Amino acid sequence: PGEIASINAHLRAITRRFERRLNSTSRTDATDYFSSNGGNKRIPARVGYYLGLEVAGYLAHRYPMLTMARWNHAQAKPRILIALRHFARSRTGPAAR
């Protein structure tokens, strides 16, 4: 609970950083967002999973699951970016879908 509150408090900055690295194939970027974060204090450990969960929830409020399951990369990516940009603008965090 405390960690989620901390993430939501900094979600705008975290989301902007994540979006800039969305196409990255760097091991460092993957570690920063999906592992112990390699000591990067600006990025909470494993926050990429949290963002993914929130993006899925955001999209699930707008599209049927079967539709999302059929999306290819070109169809999914713009919608993922919309969700991330929504979170980057949000003052209350992803719960405000």
Secondary structure per residue as TSV (DSSP state, phi and psi in degrees):
chain	resnum	aa	ss	phi	psi
A	1	P	-	360.0	-46.2
A	2	G	H	-65.0	-38.0
A	3	E	H	-68.5	-39.0
A	4	I	H	-64.2	-42.9
A	5	A	H	-61.0	-40.2
A	6	S	H	-65.6	-41.8
A	7	I	H	-63.1	-47.4
A	8	N	H	-62.4	-33.6
A	9	A	H	-65.1	-28.6
A	10	H	T	-114.2	16.3
A	11	L	H	-60.0	-37.7
A	12	R	H	-59.5	-48.3
A	13	A	H	-69.2	-41.6
A	14	I	H	-61.3	-44.6
A	15	T	H	-65.2	-41.8
A	16	R	H	-61.2	-43.4
A	17	R	H	-63.4	-43.2
A	18	F	H	-62.5	-44.2
A	19	E	H	-60.6	-39.6
A	20	R	H	-64.7	-23.3
A	21	R	T	-106.8	10.6
A	22	L	T	-56.6	-34.7
A	23	N	T	-94.4	3.8
A	24	S	-	-66.3	144.7
A	25	T	-	-114.4	13.2
A	26	S	-	-71.9	133.1
A	27	R	H	-62.0	-36.7
A	28	T	H	-61.8	-45.5
A	29	D	H	-62.9	-42.9
A	30	A	H	-61.7	-43.0
A	31	T	H	-63.8	-41.8
A	32	D	H	-59.5	-37.6
A	33	Y	H	-102.7	-22.2
A	34	F	H	-125.2	12.5
A	35	S	S	-141.5	-147.8
A	36	S	S	-76.3	1.9
A	37	N	G	74.2	7.0
A	38	G	G	57.2	24.5
A	39	G	G	86.9	5.1
A	40	N	-	-73.3	106.9
A	41	K	T	-75.5	-14.5
A	42	R	T	-81.9	-13.6
A	43	I	S	-124.4	116.4
A	44	P	-	-61.9	143.7
A	45	A	T	-55.4	136.0
A	46	R	T	59.4	23.2
A	47	V	H	-65.4	-22.6
A	48	G	H	-61.0	-35.0
A	49	Y	H	-66.7	-40.7
A	50	Y	H	-62.8	-45.3
A	51	L	H	-61.5	-41.7
A	52	G	H	-61.3	-42.6
A	53	L	H	-62.5	-43.8
A	54	E	H	-68.4	-38.0
A	55	V	H	-62.9	-44.7
A	56	A	H	-60.2	-42.1
A	57	G	H	-64.9	-41.8
A	58	Y	H	-60.3	-47.9
A	59	L	H	-68.9	-33.8
A	60	A	H	-64.4	-23.6
A	61	H	T	-78.1	-10.0
A	62	R	T	-117.2	-23.9
A	63	Y	S	-135.2	146.4
A	64	P	-	-66.2	148.6
A	65	M	H	-56.6	-42.5
A	66	L	H	-62.6	-34.9
A	67	T	H	-65.2	-48.4
A	68	M	H	-63.0	-37.7
A	69	A	H	-63.3	-24.3
A	70	R	H	-92.1	-8.9
A	71	W	-	-64.0	139.3
A	72	N	-	-91.4	-179.1
A	73	H	H	-58.0	-44.3
A	74	A	H	-64.5	-29.0
A	75	Q	H	-83.4	-35.2
A	76	A	H	-78.4	-41.1
A	77	K	H	-56.0	-47.1
A	78	P	H	-62.3	-33.6
A	79	R	H	-72.0	-36.8
A	80	I	H	-62.9	-43.5
A	81	L	H	-62.8	-38.8
A	82	I	H	-60.6	-44.9
A	83	A	H	-63.0	-45.9
A	84	L	H	-61.7	-40.8
A	85	R	H	-67.7	-33.4
A	86	H	H	-61.5	-46.5
A	87	F	H	-65.1	-36.6
A	88	A	H	-66.0	-27.1
A	89	R	H	-91.6	-20.0
A	90	S	-	-70.4	140.3
A	91	R	S	-91.9	-16.3
A	92	T	S	-111.5	0.1
A	93	G	-	92.0	178.7
A	94	P	T	-66.8	-20.3
A	95	A	T	-61.2	-22.1
A	96	A	-	-86.4	68.6
A	97	R	-	-78.5	360.0
